[in-house]
Amino acid sequence: MAAVDWSTLPLDLLGHIAMKLETIEDFIYFSAVCPSWNHVSSLIKHQWRPIPVPWLLLSENTSNNPHCVRKIFNPSNNKCYKLNFPKTFEAKCWGSNYGWVAMVDRKLDVRLFNPITKAEIHFPSVTTIPDQNPYNEEIDENEEKYISWYLRLFMRRLVVLKVAQNEFVIIAITIDHLAFAKQGDKSWTLVFIKKDYGITLFDVVAMNGYVFALYNDASLVYWNIEDFQGHELIRPMEYSLLEFKMFEEFISGLGTLYLVESGCDLLMVLRFKKEVLDSDGNDYHPDVYETFRFSVYRLDTKDRRWEEITDHATLFVGSNSTMSVSAKCLQPNCIYFTDDEFELSSLATKFGGHDMGVYDIKCKKKWRFYEGDDIHSAYCRPTWFIPQL
């Protein structure tokens, strides 16, 4: 039987084959077979959509790593991929659903970076966010304390919004501001938020054309996503909710709250953590903390209340990103979580980044999904992102 020359297959047939592929890995392998297959993949890559499975961009290894290799972990097959990411080193990173990783580097510049294609989109420096109160005005802008203040304390999170096919807006959550910037802007525009004593903005998420934000007094507010395309100070609309009894108990302890878009539902995920006592049970090491359970709530828009649920898609949470996916290769009703402590782990040399794993909401059990040691960074914890070409 004569050997088949796969490079001579008709282009339309190759296109049909490629559109059946389900993962980023398979599509990349397909494009690497030969020039004709690579040509077909370049023609259809904007129409092809993989099964959305988050990958984990692990922390950088700064010792004996001259080529700035950084690992990406795929939880669906437990594989690690090594890629060259020099621009992400010593930067603070946040993932997104759109293939982009948002980052603030040591020059305090902001950009979106695609780990697969290496494409970049530049945004204004975080130093252009109005009405800041820097760590110490007498500190030179090139000094480590100045940079560390921005990366460790000032910048809490960057949220990526997709407002058109290839147009993105970034929302910055800082210690005392909410601001946004569009591609091509020279500076950030402020968003009106509460600044009463003791009031903290927990999280922000985009869903169905709106942007929602939740405060620690249980108030939920929202904006129309089109409001983030101008340059005016925008004010939110209040969404009144019935009393949530667990809320006060939760915020008085050690834990984190996340907002997650899940299809047409808005979910609130409560993460409960505890301090770990030493072997004598007398005290705890300030770097040692542990997540011991989660609770998930769905917003009932009809009755305007949060209702607890145990059936949901696979959720991914952490300080850097939150997302919800339905994929056969992942376990439903489970929450993949990464370390989100910065205050407790800011001085950590051994334990920082350790608090991550998988939690089964029904069985109330947890286990680790990654056993590597590249989980600690001075500025950036491992972060979830959904890869796209």
Secondary structure, DSSP 8 states (H G I E B T S, - for coil): -----GGGS-HHHHHHHHHT--SHHHHHHHHTS-HHHHHHHHHHTTT-------EEE-----SS-TT-EEEEEETTTTEEEEEE-GGGTT-EEE--TTS-EEEE-TT--EEEE-TTT--EEEE--GGGSSS---S-TTS-TTSHHHHHIIIIIIEEEEEEEEEETTEEEEEEEESS-EEEEETT-SS-EEB-----TT--EEEEEEETTEEEEEETTS-EEEEEGGGGGSSS-B--EEE-----HHHHHHHTSSEEEEEEEETTEEEEEEEEEEEEE-TTSS-EEEEEEEEEEEEEEEEETTTTEEEEES---EEEE-SS--EEE--TTS-TTEEEE----STTTTT-SSSTT---EEEETTTTEEE-S---STT--SS---EEE----
